[in-house]
Amino acid sequence: MIEAPMFKPFTLREMTINNRLVMSPMCQYSAVDGTVNEWHLVHLGSRATGGTGLIITEMTDISPEGRISRGCAGIYKPEHVDPWKRVVDFVHEHSEAKIAIQLAHAGRKASCEVVWKGGGPLPENQAWDILSPSPIAFSSTSQIPHEMSQNDIDRLVAAFAQGARWADEAGFDMIEIHGGHGYLISSFISPLSNTRKDRYGGPLDGRMRFPLEVFHAIRDNWPEEKPISMRISAYDWVDGGTEVDDAVKIAKILKAAGLDIIDVSSGNVTDGPRPRAEGLFQTPFSERIRKEAEIPTMTVGNVGGPRQINEIIANGRADLCCMAKGQIFDPYFAHHSAAALEIDDYLWPKQYQAARFFTPVD
């Protein structure tokens, strides 16, 4: 048997995850007016029964105008709670997994078509008004967002707080705040998208004001024993944008505020693509933040196999490893990893115990 840090438990506040594998949020564009359905139950439930330690829902928007598309999941009205609770209850009843909800607002990247229809901005007769810290369009073809007023800021901070209350009602174990990839919170953090002259702009402390207001509103409305994460873009990949040194400062600010763990991603803050990179191109960002800000981290991006995950955890480069596309390809990745690592005492779900005695043949 190979040493397997991947399968060691990890605790945040009073939540213990039974392994270090996380299902990254992946938009499914299959909700109706924000309401999740059978697709989400099967999609998330299968990763839970597949052995993943922590499931994070797709980006779930706290207001209707904050959706990327009409197919995006939401938690902006009471009717959203029970469908989410059905998913959470299934995960808890049929697996050892924990489940988090990623609360978000798309900001200037809202009002678009679903990805399999091109994903571009909706035509004018179908689009809705969008918001951002500054009136800067995401791309040359995107709608110009309205610069947020103080009333807009206050309204959305309150919406994040309400989303947290409903998330607790639905039974979620953890909240992740989406502060990356050019969505609303990320747009406040990056100097590329935030050119405000008031107290919400300017130096980093000003640009972090709105993210911190959101965090505190959620923390104040979320049980003390349950943890909170924030996903950030540690590096904008554009001159003049956020650098990794800035990301360490951001992490220190969030840690001081009481955040429990940072989900470290990068890019997507502008319409320029991230450079194509082989290997664990984002894990160095996670490693620096973990060591210099002294806060637990999750790493994402090109995480491929169990031996790679073991090396990341063993070498202190991250505390948790997030996979998205890999777990869409293989929802039973955790079970298959345990088999590859020859973990004798690993237990499949009781309904699937027979799989332990199956040997694949090329």
C-alpha positions as CSV (number, residue, x, y, z in Angstrom):
1,M,0.0,0.0,0.0
2,I,1.2,3.5,-0.9
3,E,1.2,6.2,1.7
4,A,-2.0,8.2,1.0
5,P,-2.3,11.7,2.6
6,M,-5.2,12.1,0.1
7,F,-7.3,10.0,2.4
8,K,-6.5,11.6,5.7
9,P,-9.3,13.6,7.3
10,F,-9.2,17.4,7.5
11,T,-11.1,19.7,9.9
12,L,-12.4,23.3,9.6
13,R,-14.2,24.5,12.7
14,E,-16.5,21.6,13.6
15,M,-16.7,20.2,10.0
16,T,-14.4,17.2,9.3
17,I,-13.9,16.0,5.7
18,N,-13.0,12.4,5.4
19,N,-10.5,13.0,2.6
20,R,-8.7,15.8,0.8
21,L,-10.6,15.6,-2.5
22,V,-13.0,18.4,-3.4
23,M,-15.5,18.7,-6.2
24,S,-14.9,22.1,-7.6
25,P,-17.9,24.3,-8.6
26,M,-18.9,23.7,-12.2
27,C,-21.9,25.6,-13.6
28,Q,-24.5,23.3,-15.1
29,Y,-26.8,25.9,-16.7
30,S,-29.8,23.6,-16.0
31,A,-31.8,25.5,-13.3
32,V,-35.1,27.2,-14.0
33,D,-35.5,30.7,-12.5
34,G,-32.7,29.7,-10.2
35,T,-34.4,26.5,-9.0
36,V,-32.3,23.3,-9.0
37,N,-33.8,20.0,-10.0
38,E,-33.1,16.3,-10.7
39,W,-30.0,17.1,-12.8
40,H,-28.4,18.8,-9.8
41,L,-29.4,16.0,-7.5
42,V,-27.8,13.3,-9.7
43,H,-24.8,15.5,-10.6
44,L,-23.8,16.3,-7.1
45,G,-25.2,13.1,-5.5
46,S,-23.1,10.9,-7.8
47,R,-19.9,12.7,-6.8
48,A,-20.8,12.2,-3.1
49,T,-21.5,8.5,-3.6
50,G,-18.3,8.5,-5.6
51,G,-16.3,9.2,-2.5
52,T,-15.4,12.9,-2.8
53,G,-14.8,14.4,0.6
54,L,-16.2,17.8,0.0
55,I,-18.8,18.8,-2.7
56,I,-19.1,22.4,-3.6
57,T,-22.1,23.4,-5.6
58,E,-22.0,25.4,-8.8
59,M,-21.9,29.2,-8.5
60,T,-25.2,30.0,-6.8
61,D,-26.4,33.5,-7.2
62,I,-27.9,35.7,-4.5
63,S,-30.0,37.8,-6.8
64,P,-31.7,37.3,-10.2
65,E,-29.5,39.9,-12.0
66,G,-26.4,38.2,-10.6
67,R,-26.9,35.1,-12.8
68,I,-24.5,34.5,-15.6
69,S,-27.4,33.0,-17.6
70,R,-31.1,32.1,-17.2
71,G,-29.9,28.5,-16.5
72,C,-27.8,29.5,-13.4
73,A,-28.7,28.2,-9.9
74,G,-29.9,30.6,-7.3
75,I,-30.7,31.1,-3.7
76,Y,-32.5,34.5,-4.0
77,K,-36.1,33.5,-3.0
78,P,-37.6,31.2,-0.4
79,E,-38.7,28.7,-3.0
80,H,-35.1,27.8,-3.7
81,V,-34.5,26.3,-0.2
82,D,-36.4,23.1,-0.4
83,P,-34.9,21.9,-3.8
84,W,-31.5,22.6,-2.4
85,K,-32.4,20.8,0.8
86,R,-33.3,17.7,-1.2
87,V,-29.8,17.7,-2.7
88,V,-28.1,18.3,0.7
89,D,-30.3,15.6,2.4
90,F,-29.3,13.0,-0.3
91,V,-25.6,13.7,0.2
92,H,-25.9,13.4,3.9
93,E,-28.0,10.3,3.9
94,H,-26.2,8.3,1.3
95,S,-22.5,9.3,1.7
96,E,-19.9,10.5,4.1
97,A,-19.4,13.7,2.1
98,K,-19.8,17.2,3.3
99,I,-21.5,19.8,1.0
100,A,-20.8,23.5,0.6
101,I,-22.7,26.1,-1.4
102,Q,-20.8,28.7,-3.4
103,L,-22.6,32.0,-3.0
104,A,-22.0,34.5,-5.8
105,H,-23.0,37.4,-8.0
106,A,-21.8,37.5,-11.6
107,G,-21.4,41.3,-11.8
108,R,-20.3,42.4,-15.2
109,K,-20.2,38.8,-16.5
110,A,-24.0,38.4,-16.1
111,S,-26.8,38.4,-18.7
112,C,-25.2,35.8,-21.1
113,E,-26.4,32.8,-23.1
114,V,-25.8,29.3,-21.7
115,V,-22.4,28.0,-22.7
116,W,-23.6,25.4,-25.2
117,K,-25.3,28.2,-27.1
118,G,-22.1,30.2,-27.3
119,G,-22.0,31.8,-23.9
120,G,-21.9,35.3,-25.3
121,P,-23.9,38.3,-24.1
122,L,-27.6,38.1,-24.6
123,P,-29.2,40.2,-27.4
124,E,-30.5,43.5,-26.2
125,N,-34.2,42.4,-26.3
126,Q,-33.4,39.5,-23.9
127,A,-30.7,41.1,-21.7
128,W,-31.1,42.5,-18.2
129,D,-29.2,45.4,-16.6
130,I,-25.9,44.4,-14.9
131,L,-23.9,45.9,-12.1
132,S,-20.2,46.3,-11.4
133,P,-17.9,48.5,-9.3
134,S,-17.1,50.6,-12.3
135,P,-18.8,51.0,-15.7
136,I,-16.2,48.9,-17.6
137,A,-17.5,46.2,-20.0
138,F,-16.0,42.7,-19.6
139,S,-15.3,42.5,-23.3
140,S,-15.7,44.6,-26.5
141,T,-19.0,42.9,-27.1
142,S,-20.3,42.9,-23.5
143,Q,-22.9,45.2,-22.1
144,I,-21.5,48.2,-20.1
145,P,-22.5,47.6,-16.5
146,H,-24.0,50.3,-14.2
147,E,-21.5,51.5,-11.6
148,M,-22.9,50.4,-8.2
149,S,-24.3,53.0,-5.9
150,Q,-24.2,52.8,-2.1
151,N,-27.8,51.5,-2.2
152,D,-26.8,48.8,-4.7
153,I,-23.9,47.8,-2.4
154,D,-26.1,47.7,0.7
155,R,-28.8,45.7,-1.1
156,L,-26.3,43.0,-2.3
157,V,-24.6,42.7,1.0
158,A,-28.0,42.1,2.5
159,A,-28.7,39.5,-0.2
160,F,-25.5,37.6,0.6
161,A,-26.6,37.6,4.2
162,Q,-30.1,36.3,3.3
163,G,-28.4,33.7,1.1
164,A,-26.4,32.5,4.1
165,R,-29.5,32.1,6.2
166,W,-31.3,30.1,3.5
167,A,-28.2,28.0,3.0
168,D,-28.2,27.1,6.7
169,E,-31.9,26.3,6.4
170,A,-31.1,23.9,3.5
171,G,-28.6,22.2,5.7
172,F,-25.3,23.0,3.9
173,D,-22.1,22.3,5.9
174,M,-20.0,25.2,4.6
175,I,-20.2,28.3,2.5
176,E,-17.8,29.3,-0.2
177,I,-17.9,33.0,-1.4
178,H,-17.0,33.4,-5.0
179,G,-14.4,36.1,-5.0
180,G,-12.6,35.1,-8.2
181,H,-12.8,34.9,-12.0
182,G,-14.0,38.4,-12.7
183,Y,-17.4,38.1,-11.0
184,L,-18.7,40.8,-8.8
185,I,-16.5,40.4,-5.7
186,S,-13.5,39.7,-7.9
187,S,-14.2,42.9,-9.9
188,F,-14.0,44.9,-6.7
189,I,-10.6,43.3,-5.8
190,S,-8.9,43.8,-9.2
191,P,-7.6,47.2,-10.2
192,L,-8.4,46.3,-13.8
193,S,-12.1,46.4,-13.1
194,N,-12.3,48.7,-10.1
195,T,-11.4,52.4,-10.9
196,R,-13.7,53.9,-8.2
197,K,-12.6,57.1,-6.4
198,D,-14.7,56.5,-3.3
199,R,-13.9,54.3,-0.3
200,Y,-14.6,51.1,-2.3
201,G,-11.8,51.8,-4.7
202,G,-8.2,52.9,-4.8
203,P,-5.6,51.0,-2.9
204,L,-6.1,47.4,-1.9
205,D,-7.7,48.2,1.5
206,G,-10.4,50.1,-0.4
207,R,-10.9,47.5,-3.0
208,M,-11.3,44.9,-0.3
209,R,-14.0,46.8,1.5
210,F,-16.9,45.3,-0.3
211,P,-15.6,41.7,-0.1
212,L,-15.1,42.2,3.6
213,E,-18.6,43.6,4.0
214,V,-20.0,40.5,2.2
215,F,-17.9,38.2,4.4
216,H,-18.9,39.8,7.6
217,A,-22.6,39.8,6.6
218,I,-22.4,36.0,5.8
219,R,-20.4,35.2,9.0
220,D,-22.9,37.1,11.1
221,N,-25.7,35.0,9.6
222,W,-24.0,31.6,9.5
223,P,-23.6,29.2,12.4
224,E,-20.3,29.7,14.3
225,E,-19.4,26.0,14.0
226,K,-19.7,26.0,10.2
227,P,-16.7,27.2,8.1
228,I,-16.5,29.7,5.3
229,S,-14.1,29.7,2.3
230,M,-13.5,32.3,-0.4
231,R,-12.3,31.6,-3.9
232,I,-9.9,34.2,-5.2
233,S,-8.0,34.9,-8.4
234,A,-4.5,35.0,-7.1
235,Y,-3.0,36.3,-10.4
236,D,-4.9,38.2,-13.1
237,W,-2.4,37.2,-15.9
238,V,-2.7,40.8,-17.1
239,D,-0.2,43.7,-16.6
240,G,-1.5,46.1,-14.0
241,G,-3.7,43.4,-12.4
242,T,-3.5,41.4,-9.2
243,E,-0.1,39.8,-8.6
244,V,0.7,36.9,-6.3
245,D,2.2,39.3,-3.8
246,D,-1.2,41.0,-3.7
247,A,-2.9,37.7,-3.2
248,V,-0.8,37.0,-0.1
249,K,-2.0,40.4,1.3
250,I,-5.6,39.6,0.3
251,A,-5.3,36.2,2.2
252,K,-3.9,37.9,5.3
253,I,-6.7,40.4,5.3
254,L,-9.3,37.7,5.0
255,K,-7.6,35.5,7.6
256,A,-7.7,38.5,10.0
257,A,-11.4,38.9,9.3
258,G,-12.0,35.3,10.3
259,L,-12.1,33.4,7.0
260,D,-11.3,29.7,7.4
261,I,-9.7,28.6,4.1
262,I,-8.8,30.2,0.7
263,D,-9.7,28.5,-2.6
264,V,-6.8,29.6,-4.8
265,S,-7.5,30.0,-8.5
266,S,-6.4,32.6,-11.1
267,G,-7.4,34.6,-14.1
268,N,-10.7,35.1,-15.9
269,V,-10.8,38.7,-14.6
270,T,-10.7,40.0,-18.2
271,D,-11.7,38.4,-21.4
272,G,-8.1,37.5,-22.3
273,P,-7.7,33.8,-21.8
274,R,-5.3,32.4,-19.2
275,P,-2.1,31.1,-20.8
276,R,-2.3,27.4,-21.5
277,A,-0.1,25.7,-19.0
278,E,0.9,22.1,-18.3
279,G,1.1,20.7,-14.9
280,L,0.0,22.2,-11.6
281,F,0.3,25.8,-12.8
282,Q,-1.8,27.3,-10.0
283,T,-0.5,25.2,-7.1
284,P,2.5,27.5,-6.5
285,F,0.0,30.3,-5.8
286,S,-1.7,28.1,-3.2
287,E,1.6,27.1,-1.7
288,R,2.8,30.7,-1.2
289,I,-0.5,31.9,0.3
290,R,-0.6,28.9,2.6
291,K,2.9,29.5,3.9
292,E,3.1,33.3,3.9
293,A,-0.5,34.1,5.1
294,E,-0.6,31.0,7.3
295,I,-4.1,30.0,6.3
296,P,-5.3,26.7,4.9
297,T,-5.7,26.6,1.1
298,M,-7.4,24.6,-1.6
299,T,-5.6,24.3,-4.9
300,V,-7.2,23.9,-8.4
301,G,-6.1,23.5,-12.0
302,N,-4.8,20.4,-13.7
303,V,-5.0,18.3,-10.6
304,G,-4.9,14.9,-12.3
305,G,-4.3,11.8,-10.3
306,P,-4.0,10.3,-6.8
307,R,-0.2,10.3,-6.6
308,Q,-0.2,14.0,-7.6
309,I,-2.7,14.8,-4.9
310,N,-0.7,12.9,-2.3
311,E,2.4,14.9,-3.3
312,I,0.6,18.2,-3.0
313,I,-0.8,17.4,0.5
314,A,2.5,15.7,1.8
315,N,4.6,18.7,0.6
316,G,2.3,21.3,2.3
317,R,1.4,23.0,-1.0
318,A,-2.4,22.9,-0.1
319,D,-4.7,21.3,2.4
320,L,-7.4,20.3,-0.1
321,C,-7.3,19.5,-3.8
322,C,-10.2,20.6,-6.1
323,M,-11.1,18.7,-9.2
324,A,-13.8,19.8,-11.7
325,K,-13.3,18.4,-15.2
326,G,-11.6,15.3,-13.7
327,Q,-14.6,14.5,-11.7
328,I,-17.0,15.2,-14.5
329,F,-15.0,12.6,-16.5
330,D,-14.9,10.2,-13.5
331,P,-17.5,10.7,-10.8
332,Y,-16.0,7.7,-8.9
333,F,-12.5,9.2,-8.9
334,A,-12.0,8.8,-5.2
335,H,-13.0,5.1,-5.2
336,H,-10.7,4.4,-8.3
337,S,-7.9,6.3,-6.5
338,A,-8.2,4.1,-3.5
339,A,-8.0,1.0,-5.7
340,A,-4.9,2.4,-7.5
341,L,-3.2,3.1,-4.2
342,E,-4.1,-0.4,-2.9
343,I,-5.8,0.9,0.2
344,D,-7.1,-2.4,1.7
345,D,-9.5,-0.9,4.3
346,Y,-11.2,1.6,2.0
347,L,-14.9,1.1,1.9
348,W,-17.1,1.7,-1.1
349,P,-20.8,2.6,-0.5
350,K,-22.5,-0.5,0.8
351,Q,-24.6,-0.8,-2.4
352,Y,-21.4,-0.9,-4.4
353,Q,-19.2,-3.2,-2.3
354,A,-19.0,-5.7,-5.2
355,A,-16.9,-3.2,-7.1
356,R,-14.0,-3.9,-4.8
357,F,-13.5,-7.3,-6.4
358,F,-13.6,-6.0,-10.0
359,T,-10.3,-5.8,-12.0
360,P,-10.4,-3.7,-15.1
361,V,-8.9,-5.2,-18.3
362,D,-7.4,-3.1,-21.1
